[in-house]
Amino acid sequence: MHLQNRLKSLLKRRVQQLRSLWNKLSQDGRNLEVVLRSTSPDLTGSIPVNDPLTYVKNLRNFIEPLTFKTTTIKDSSADNNDRATLRLSELERLLTTNVPPIPLSIAQDLARYADELLGLQCAYDEQNYSGDIGLHFALSSSLGHKGRLIATIIRLMRPINCLELGTCYGMGSMCILSMLGRNGESGKLNTVERFDPQYSLARERLQQRYGDSVSCHKGNVQDVLPDILNSVAKLDFAFHDASHTKEDYIRDFNLMEPSLASGCVVLIDDIQWGDPRFFKEDPKPYEGWLAVVAHDRVVKAVEINNELGLMLLS
């Protein structure tokens, strides 16, 4: 009877916890709808929205309640209490419990920018892919939750000198630069893209918005990265969203490593990706990710949603 009473008590507590969580989520959802209704643009205004459903979806992804699944695959930081390690611990907690929203004004700007690019119907052909710029942008860019993750990393880790390999159309760059500006530091981003029209479209828009805070470079990573690294201070944050192959991950990390500051955070996208439209053979990105994680300077490595890899360097 005593055990039965204990089980009943535990069940009752659990039901109360679930009810409380459901009430909070329901309230959050209602509050979000109020915000979306009050901030949605006038579709007939001077700058009409091209795709209103996708615009609202992107805006929602930037501000709605959100959590990520994280898996730690390497951790030798247990005895460290330095600022970078403490900030990374807080970042992990937020990712799994309550990812902070992107500030509304920035979220609206990001959603507007995405909508502008989604509306571009210029033809685009690459290897086994054929479509237009807007469709390729939707397929390849750091939209929604990925952009939210990047913004949260910049907010928590507070880098100053940043590098992005694979500008694509500039969504990831905008997330980095927008949050750098809010951190109150004179942050700087160098970004590399080898393809046009991605490079030209991103460069024009990024420099209009952020001026000298961003430098856009055109070319293959292995060709232009050494000169970039020779001209900048040690890097505090690097985002790898260039070619997603084992060889590229290893080569690019080895090129960057001497220029990565102690406490630098490195984010690698698409660690499990191998879209047959862009790869004739298995690119083995996950093998490359694991090879990079094995480097002696990597003190902690976390996989996020089985999609992105996050590392802290000593």
LINWORA-V572617 format. One record per backbone hydrogen bond with DSSP energy under -1.0 kcal/mol. CO is the residue of the C=O (numbers start at 0). NH is the residue of the N-H. E is the energy in kcal/mol with one decimal. If there is no record, write none. Layout:
{{CO & NH & E} {CO & NH & E}}
This chain:
{{0 & 4 & -2.3} {1 & 5 & -2.0} {2 & 6 & -2.4} {3 & 7 & -2.3} {4 & 8 & -2.4} {5 & 9 & -2.6} {6 & 10 & -2.7} {7 & 11 & -2.5} {8 & 12 & -2.3} {9 & 13 & -2.4} {10 & 14 & -2.5} {11 & 15 & -2.2} {12 & 16 & -2.3} {13 & 17 & -2.5} {14 & 18 & -2.6} {15 & 19 & -2.4} {16 & 20 & -2.5} {17 & 21 & -2.7} {18 & 22 & -2.5} {19 & 23 & -2.1} {20 & 24 & -2.7} {21 & 25 & -2.7} {22 & 26 & -2.3} {23 & 27 & -3.0} {24 & 28 & -2.6} {25 & 29 & -2.2} {26 & 30 & -2.8} {27 & 31 & -2.5} {28 & 32 & -2.0} {29 & 33 & -1.9} {30 & 34 & -2.1} {31 & 35 & -2.8} {32 & 36 & -2.5} {33 & 37 & -2.1} {34 & 38 & -1.8} {35 & 39 & -1.6} {41 & 44 & -2.2} {50 & 54 & -2.6} {51 & 55 & -2.4} {52 & 56 & -2.3} {53 & 57 & -2.8} {54 & 58 & -2.5} {55 & 59 & -2.9} {56 & 60 & -2.4} {57 & 61 & -1.5} {59 & 63 & -3.0} {61 & 101 & -2.6} {65 & 98 & -2.5} {68 & 304 & -3.5} {70 & 302 & -3.0} {73 & 300 & -2.4} {76 & 79 & -1.9} {81 & 85 & -2.2} {82 & 86 & -2.7} {83 & 87 & -2.3} {84 & 88 & -2.0} {85 & 89 & -1.9} {86 & 90 & -2.4} {87 & 91 & -2.6} {88 & 92 & -2.0} {89 & 93 & -2.4} {90 & 94 & -2.5} {91 & 95 & -1.6} {93 & 97 & -1.7} {94 & 67 & -3.7} {102 & 106 & -2.8} {103 & 107 & -2.7} {104 & 108 & -1.6} {105 & 109 & -2.8} {106 & 110 & -2.5} {107 & 111 & -2.4} {108 & 112 & -2.5} {109 & 113 & -2.6} {110 & 114 & -2.1} {111 & 115 & -2.3} {112 & 116 & -2.0} {113 & 117 & -2.6} {114 & 118 & -1.2} {116 & 119 & -1.6} {119 & 133 & -2.8} {121 & 132 & -2.4} {123 & 130 & -2.9} {125 & 128 & -3.2} {128 & 125 & -2.7} {130 & 123 & -2.4} {131 & 135 & -2.4} {132 & 136 & -2.8} {133 & 137 & -2.0} {134 & 138 & -1.4} {135 & 139 & -2.0} {136 & 140 & -1.7} {140 & 142 & -1.9} {142 & 145 & -1.6} {143 & 147 & -2.0} {144 & 148 & -2.1} {145 & 149 & -2.2} {146 & 150 & -2.4} {147 & 151 & -2.1} {148 & 152 & -2.3} {149 & 153 & -2.2} {150 & 154 & -2.3} {151 & 155 & -2.6} {152 & 156 & -2.9} {153 & 157 & -1.5} {159 & 187 & -2.9} {160 & 235 & -2.8} {160 & 236 & -1.4} {161 & 189 & -2.2} {162 & 238 & -2.7} {163 & 191 & -2.3} {164 & 240 & -3.3} {166 & 169 & -2.2} {169 & 173 & -2.2} {170 & 174 & -2.0} {171 & 175 & -2.2} {172 & 176 & -3.0} {173 & 177 & -2.6} {174 & 178 & -1.5} {175 & 179 & -2.2} {176 & 180 & -2.0} {177 & 181 & -1.1} {178 & 182 & -1.3} {184 & 186 & -1.8} {187 & 161 & -2.7} {188 & 214 & -2.4} {189 & 163 & -2.4} {190 & 216 & -2.9} {191 & 165 & -2.8} {191 & 166 & -1.6} {192 & 218 & -1.5} {194 & 198 & -2.4} {196 & 200 & -2.8} {197 & 201 & -2.7} {198 & 202 & -2.9} {199 & 203 & -2.1} {200 & 204 & -1.7} {201 & 205 & -3.0} {202 & 206 & -2.3} {203 & 207 & -1.4} {204 & 208 & -1.6} {205 & 209 & -3.1} {206 & 210 & -1.5} {209 & 212 & -2.2} {210 & 213 & -1.4} {212 & 188 & -2.7} {214 & 190 & -2.5} {216 & 192 & -2.3} {219 & 223 & -2.2} {220 & 224 & -2.7} {223 & 227 & -1.7} {224 & 228 & -2.8} {225 & 229 & -1.7} {227 & 230 & -1.3} {234 & 260 & -2.6} {235 & 264 & -2.0} {236 & 162 & -1.9} {237 & 266 & -2.8} {238 & 164 & -2.8} {239 & 268 & -2.6} {244 & 248 & -2.5} {245 & 249 & -2.1} {246 & 250 & -2.6} {247 & 251 & -2.8} {248 & 252 & -2.1} {249 & 253 & -2.3} {250 & 254 & -1.9} {251 & 255 & -2.1} {252 & 256 & -2.9} {255 & 258 & -2.6} {256 & 259 & -1.7} {258 & 234 & -3.2} {260 & 263 & -2.0} {263 & 312 & -2.3} {264 & 237 & -2.1} {265 & 310 & -2.5} {266 & 239 & -3.1} {267 & 308 & -2.7} {269 & 272 & -1.4} {274 & 277 & -2.1} {274 & 278 & -1.2} {276 & 127 & -1.5} {282 & 245 & -2.8} {283 & 287 & -1.6} {284 & 288 & -2.5} {285 & 289 & -2.4} {286 & 290 & -1.9} {287 & 291 & -2.1} {288 & 292 & -2.4} {289 & 293 & -1.4} {291 & 294 & -2.0} {294 & 297 & -1.5} {296 & 313 & -2.7} {298 & 75 & -3.4} {299 & 311 & -2.3} {300 & 72 & -2.4} {300 & 73 & -1.4} {301 & 309 & -3.0} {302 & 70 & -2.3} {303 & 306 & -2.2} {303 & 307 & -2.1} {306 & 270 & -2.2} {307 & 303 & -3.0} {308 & 267 & -3.0} {309 & 301 & -2.9} {310 & 265 & -2.2} {311 & 298 & -2.3} {311 & 299 & -1.3} {312 & 262 & -2.3}}
